[in-house]
Amino acid sequence: MASIPKRGRHRGPAAAFPLLELLREHPARAYSIAAAAVVLIAQYVTVPQEALLGLVAALLGAGEVTQRVENAKTAEVLHEIRAR
């Protein structure tokens, strides 16, 4: 089985979808859009409270993933700077 590179352009079937590449490169932007969407849904759409709480819980989980991705990118850059 071929190894999958950690960073760089995706070479699998998803490469045909530029939106997926954008999401991989900028997860914080996608998270902010999702957070704004949840707020708009909460304000303007009548949904059961349980569904809204489920959306908020999913958003918190996505925030954790986004934070870990951004932290990994920062750590990688710091490692490269210290290696010089």
Backbone bond lengths (Angstrom), bond angles and torsions (degrees), N, CA, C in turn:
res aa  C-N    CA-C-N  psi(-1)  N-CA   C-N-CA  omega(-1)  CA-C   N-CA-C  phi
1 M - - - 1.432 - - 1.526 108.27 -
2 A 1.320 115.96 132.35 1.459 121.17 -178.91 1.523 109.91 -73.28
3 S 1.335 115.41 144.90 1.459 118.59 178.84 1.527 110.32 -77.10
4 I 1.303 115.60 147.35 1.456 121.90 -179.09 1.523 107.78 -98.34
5 P 1.335 117.79 126.74 1.459 118.89 -179.99 1.524 111.31 -66.86
6 K 1.366 116.00 145.70 1.458 120.36 179.80 1.515 111.27 -70.59
7 R 1.307 117.63 -41.84 1.453 122.89 -177.07 1.521 108.66 -125.22
8 G 1.294 115.70 163.98 1.455 120.01 177.11 1.513 111.10 112.08
9 R 1.278 115.55 -177.38 1.454 121.31 -176.26 1.524 109.91 -74.18
10 H 1.316 114.43 140.27 1.457 121.17 179.24 1.525 108.99 -74.31
11 R 1.309 116.37 137.71 1.457 119.47 -176.78 1.523 112.71 -114.96
12 G 1.315 118.20 6.94 1.460 121.17 -178.90 1.513 112.06 -88.23
13 P 1.331 116.96 -164.93 1.466 121.34 -178.69 1.524 113.22 -61.42
14 A 1.331 117.53 -26.01 1.462 119.83 -179.32 1.521 112.47 -73.66
15 A 1.330 118.05 -8.05 1.462 120.89 -179.45 1.526 111.39 -63.30
16 A 1.325 117.19 -20.95 1.459 120.55 179.84 1.530 111.80 -74.73
17 F 1.322 117.88 -10.15 1.458 122.15 -178.64 1.519 110.14 -110.29
18 P 1.333 117.94 100.37 1.464 119.55 -177.73 1.524 113.36 -63.04
19 L 1.335 117.91 -23.76 1.452 120.12 178.38 1.532 110.90 -64.06
20 L 1.324 116.86 -38.84 1.460 120.02 178.52 1.523 111.20 -64.35
21 E 1.327 116.81 -38.65 1.461 120.20 177.47 1.524 110.15 -64.84
22 L 1.327 117.09 -40.98 1.459 121.12 177.22 1.529 110.45 -60.80
23 L 1.318 117.84 -43.00 1.459 121.67 179.45 1.521 111.68 -64.43
24 R 1.330 117.38 -35.90 1.461 120.28 178.06 1.527 111.50 -68.62
25 E 1.321 116.40 -36.63 1.460 120.38 -176.93 1.524 112.31 -81.72
26 H 1.330 118.71 -28.35 1.462 122.34 -175.23 1.532 111.17 -133.73
27 P 1.325 118.20 66.96 1.466 118.93 -177.45 1.532 113.18 -66.58
28 A 1.325 118.39 -28.15 1.468 120.08 -179.59 1.525 111.04 -66.88
29 R 1.316 117.05 -34.66 1.469 119.57 176.89 1.523 110.93 -65.63
30 A 1.312 116.26 -42.77 1.467 119.94 178.80 1.526 110.48 -63.82
31 Y 1.323 116.30 -38.98 1.460 120.38 179.11 1.525 111.13 -64.15
32 S 1.322 117.00 -41.92 1.468 119.35 -179.38 1.526 111.31 -65.43
33 I 1.320 117.26 -35.76 1.464 120.53 176.46 1.528 110.23 -66.23
34 A 1.324 116.58 -42.08 1.464 120.19 178.81 1.525 111.03 -64.42
35 A 1.332 117.24 -40.25 1.467 120.47 178.84 1.526 110.58 -63.72
36 A 1.313 116.47 -42.62 1.462 120.12 178.49 1.525 110.65 -64.12
37 A 1.326 117.07 -38.47 1.464 120.62 179.87 1.529 110.87 -64.50
38 V 1.339 117.42 -40.57 1.466 120.22 179.32 1.529 110.29 -64.24
39 V 1.332 116.64 -40.38 1.468 119.58 178.56 1.525 110.31 -64.23
40 L 1.315 117.68 -42.42 1.465 120.48 178.81 1.524 111.52 -64.50
41 I 1.313 116.29 -40.57 1.466 120.06 177.62 1.523 109.90 -62.56
42 A 1.329 116.48 -44.07 1.459 120.12 -179.24 1.525 111.39 -63.27
43 Q 1.305 117.26 -34.08 1.453 121.19 -176.12 1.533 112.58 -81.60
44 Y 1.316 117.34 -43.12 1.462 119.96 -167.29 1.526 115.96 -111.18
45 V 1.308 118.78 -12.62 1.463 121.01 -177.42 1.524 108.39 -115.08
46 T 1.300 115.72 134.56 1.459 119.95 177.95 1.524 108.53 -84.48
47 V 1.308 115.18 107.98 1.464 121.41 177.53 1.524 107.95 -128.72
48 P 1.327 116.97 153.23 1.467 119.07 176.98 1.535 110.68 -60.28
49 Q 1.309 115.41 148.64 1.457 120.40 -178.54 1.527 111.51 -59.37
50 E 1.321 117.64 -35.80 1.461 120.74 -179.84 1.522 111.18 -63.73
51 A 1.328 116.65 -39.70 1.464 120.22 178.59 1.529 110.68 -66.04
52 L 1.312 115.82 -40.75 1.462 120.25 178.86 1.529 110.76 -64.47
53 L 1.325 116.49 -41.76 1.461 119.89 177.50 1.521 111.05 -64.92
54 G 1.320 117.07 -34.77 1.466 120.50 175.56 1.522 111.51 -64.53
55 L 1.337 116.29 -41.34 1.467 119.75 176.54 1.524 111.47 -62.86
56 V 1.310 116.74 -42.01 1.466 120.40 179.19 1.527 110.22 -64.91
57 A 1.324 117.61 -41.47 1.466 120.48 178.48 1.530 110.74 -63.22
58 A 1.322 116.86 -42.28 1.466 120.12 177.19 1.519 110.82 -63.84
59 L 1.320 116.72 -37.97 1.451 121.00 178.74 1.530 110.92 -65.20
60 L 1.325 117.02 -40.04 1.465 119.77 177.05 1.524 111.27 -64.10
61 G 1.321 117.04 -39.90 1.461 120.23 176.28 1.516 112.05 -63.84
62 A 1.329 116.04 -41.72 1.466 120.10 177.77 1.521 110.80 -65.24
63 G 1.330 116.89 -34.49 1.455 120.46 177.05 1.516 111.76 -64.29
64 E 1.309 116.57 -39.09 1.467 120.51 177.29 1.525 110.89 -63.72
65 V 1.321 117.01 -44.15 1.466 120.88 178.28 1.525 110.42 -62.99
66 T 1.322 116.53 -43.66 1.459 120.89 179.14 1.517 110.54 -60.68
67 Q 1.307 117.23 -43.72 1.458 121.20 179.53 1.525 110.91 -61.88
68 R 1.307 117.50 -42.04 1.469 120.00 179.95 1.523 111.91 -65.89
69 V 1.333 116.53 -38.75 1.472 119.92 177.96 1.517 110.12 -64.58
70 E 1.325 117.31 -46.27 1.462 120.76 -179.68 1.527 111.01 -65.80
71 N 1.325 118.16 -38.26 1.464 121.04 176.83 1.521 111.22 -63.82
72 A 1.331 116.89 -38.65 1.466 120.30 178.44 1.526 110.64 -65.18
73 K 1.329 116.94 -39.54 1.470 119.72 177.98 1.524 110.47 -64.96
74 T 1.322 117.13 -41.83 1.461 120.95 179.09 1.525 110.80 -64.59
75 A 1.321 117.35 -44.21 1.460 121.39 179.22 1.523 111.03 -62.41
76 E 1.321 116.93 -38.09 1.458 120.81 179.36 1.529 110.78 -64.60
77 V 1.311 117.12 -43.41 1.465 120.90 178.98 1.524 110.35 -65.83
78 L 1.340 117.54 -43.15 1.456 120.17 178.31 1.517 111.71 -62.01
79 H 1.310 116.27 -38.91 1.471 120.44 177.32 1.531 110.70 -62.57
80 E 1.330 116.71 -42.33 1.470 120.45 178.78 1.521 111.08 -65.21
81 I 1.337 117.26 -38.61 1.468 120.77 179.80 1.524 110.07 -66.75
82 R 1.315 117.65 -43.42 1.467 121.20 -179.25 1.518 112.33 -69.46
83 A 1.331 116.58 -26.32 1.469 120.32 -179.87 1.523 112.51 -72.58
84 R 1.323 116.89 -18.52 1.475 120.17 -178.69 1.488 112.52 -71.15
